[in-house]
Amino acid sequence: MNSLPLPPIAARRSHHISHHGITIEDPYAWLRDAGYPEVTDDDVLAYLNAENAYFEAAMAPHQALVDALFTEMRGRIKEADESVPQKDGDWLYWRSFDEGAQYRKWWRSPVAGGEKSLILDEPALAQGKEYFRLGGMDVSPDGRLLAYAIDDNGSERFTIRIKDLETGEHLPETIEGTLGAFLFAGDGTSLLYGLVNEHWRIDVAKLHRLGTPVAEDVELYREADEGFQVGLGLTQSRRWIAIGTGDHVTSEVRLLPFDDPSAAPILVTARKPGREYDVEEHDGTLFIRTNDTHTNFRLVTAPVERPSEWTELIGPSADFYLTDVSTFAGFFVVEGREHGLDRVYLHDYAGGPGRQIDFPEASYSAGLDDNPEYEVTKLRLSYESMVTPGTVLDYDVATGERTTLKVQEIPSGYDASQYATERLEIAVRDGTRVPVSIVYKRDFARPGPLYLYGYGAYGLAIEPGFSTSRLSLLDRGMAFAIAHIRGGDDLGQQWYLDGKLEKRTNTFHDFVDVARGLIERGFTEPGRIAIAGGSAGGELMGAVINEAPELWGAVAAHVPFVDVLNTMLDPTLPLTPGEWPEWGNPIEDKAAFDLIRSYSPYDNVSAQPYPPLLVTAGLNDPRVTYWEPAKWVARLRATKTDANLLLMKTNMSAGHGGKSGRFESLRETAEEFAFMLWQLGLAG
């Protein structure tokens, strides 16, 4: 530390906001470039570059560890690899990586036999670009055209291009300003897509006829509610296109015939606040998953001609959380979670109880994989656990026989018998029992260093899956745990509801109490816990270091949503109106203002010791804007009372997901792990 240059100190500039009779000082508001999304302000760029230089200086003595971790992680990746081919119509499709390649190639070959052909070459598209990300892809029903979308700066504003797979040439038209989702209609010459408005929200669905000017595209649907976003989907039967619109708590669906997208849309049922539903179809009957009577959803049916006349097919359950329904020609599949564990059931259209597909371990992640066709006799499944590498298998619907098609290969070697995994339940301060998935090497010495990960927002569950990168921590004597805290839907929709809006602080308390529970059970000790989370999980990191800084030995907060109050007070930001159902609207609701103000990490930095902290940001990030972590770091530097390391790294040509490419992103993981090991005294 003594050899480091002095850390950057951001200037304080007078800035105040007032709401509900309360004035809040925000001396680092200037770090938001007034020209955003263009960032050209010299002072802003100078500060971000100074923080990056400080990060590089601090990490330089540990570059050998970063390199060693990177080499280990890369050595566990099969560089020349390909996916299991899957039939879709007359073709088999798959993707592959060449040795040393950062990006995939996409292939197909005729089912009837013949030469394979390269349909999309990501390495060629990415050549010369600092950032590259492929969005959606869709092949026209006749197999001739490929539409795909790319983002080359991390802003998540995708451009759609269309390639003739017979000639290899691109059609002249391009469609700008999408979020990367689109689909072909049944005629193969019409493309449906959603267009982003100036606030980075999709409010319109459009129809493009190939060969006509994009400026003349037909508007199919426009959403008036500024908090709703429009999306497109296709039923498994490929008879209907679904135009969905909604926010985090309410949804509404319209259907268009796949073969006639210009027909008048069929409204399934009008939106009701707090009601969500999605739609599948089989033989003229709609299969609708909805939470209209229970938070864990139920399954109803309705005739296409009378889509709002619902008949219950599978009732709701307090124990089973219904997460998805897929309709195939001869059966339908219900996916969900029971007591937090993934379940898959096959159902006959004639009725009767479903048949459960069993999985071998006590804790795992499993479900349907890629199943593009409607007429199938086998289901493609995926399976993994914290000790079992990713596995792809086929399940014979008639016999129940399973055929393993691919197991994730680890070239440098992996012996699952050396590792153990447990699923624990820890009682938190209000008596709720929070699940924890934990993995460690069998010779793990307790109490020992532990890495604790959490997210806890938007109803997104963190699955107990496999990670090759994680092995670098386990092999150095650390345990790794996932806290399945409220705010995710790990234990059902109510688990999500109990961690949002006025119950938001449950998420933070759960995480702190899980850590204390792991200490009580002898897994670890205060100060020997490394914690990490990104985006809303970065908000979690900010809240728990304010609440219990003494517990943590190192913290990684990736693209952290830490300036919650200011962001929710600004309806001009891309996502804010759609986020009010998740966090509350502090503009109109003083109670929401007070609550958010009470936990927003930026607003609650105090003069106390903080643990060593690594913060990341993306200059082009449209989800968590770069100034949130920048302001937070600036305030922490000016306020905290300790001498612990505080680092911030801003990717100047990337967005929310960090660097693109399978190896570049791996290097960023190596940097984080090196920071953790260093701060916990395990870098030797």
Salt bridges, closest charged atoms under 4 A:
GLU25 OE2 - ARG12 NH2 3.16
ASP26 OD2 - LYS631 NZ 2.83
ASP43 OD2 - ARG13 NH2 2.73
GLU51 OE1 - ARG637 NH2 2.86
ASP67 OD1 - ARG667 NH1 3.33
GLU72 OE1 - ARG76 NH2 3.62
GLU72 OE2 - ARG476 NH2 2.67
GLU79 OE2 - ARG74 NE 2.65
ASP81 OD1 - LYS406 NZ 2.85
ASP88 OD1 - ARG238 NH2 2.88
ASP98 OD2 - LYS105 NZ 2.86
GLU156 OE1 - ARG623 NH2 2.81
ASP164 OD2 - ARG144 NH2 2.75
GLU166 OE1 - ARG144 NH1 3.34
GLU173 OE2 - HIS208 NE2 2.77
ASP187 OD2 - ARG209 NH1 3.29
GLU198 OE2 - HIS199 NE2 3.94
ASP203 OD2 - ARG222 NH1 3.65
ASP217 OD1 - HIS208 ND1 2.67
GLU219 OE1 - ARG222 NH2 2.91
GLU223 OE1 - ARG271 NH2 2.79
GLU252 OE1 - ARG254 NH1 2.69
GLU252 OE1 - ARG271 NH2 2.82
ASP278 OD2 - ARG289 NH2 2.93
GLU281 OE1 - ARG239 NH1 3.17
ASP292 OD2 - ARG298 NH2 2.73
GLU309 OE1 - ARG306 NE 2.96
GLU312 OE1 - ARG298 NH1 3.03
GLU338 OE1 - ARG343 NE 3.36
GLU373 OE2 - LYS87 NZ 2.86
ASP394 OD1 - ARG380 NE 2.67
GLU409 OE1 - LYS78 NZ 3.18
GLU422 OE2 - ARG446 NH2 3.40
GLU425 OE1 - ARG433 NE 3.15
ASP430 OD2 - ARG486 NH1 2.96
GLU463 OE2 - ARG337 NH1 3.68
ASP475 OD1 - LYS441 NZ 3.69
ASP489 OD1 - ARG337 NH2 2.49
ASP490 OD2 - HIS484 ND1 2.87
ASP498 OD1 - LYS503 NZ 3.01
ASP510 OD1 - ARG486 NH2 2.77
ASP513 OD2 - ARG429 NE 2.79
GLU525 OE1 - ARG528 NH1 3.10
GLU539 OE1 - ARG504 NH2 2.53
GLU547 OE2 - ARG429 NH2 2.90
GLU547 OE1 - HIS509 ND1 3.25
GLU550 OE2 - ARG516 NH2 3.49
ASP563 OD2 - LYS631 NZ 2.65
ASP570 OD2 - ARG32 NH1 2.62
GLU579 OE2 - HIS248 NE2 3.09
ASP594 OD2 - LYS590 NZ 2.75
ASP621 OD2 - HIS656 ND1 2.68
ASP642 OD1 - LYS640 NZ 2.66
GLU664 OE1 - LYS659 NZ 3.89
GLU668 OE2 - LYS649 NZ 3.73
GLU671 OE1 - LYS649 NZ 2.81
GLU672 OE1 - HIS558 NE2 2.86
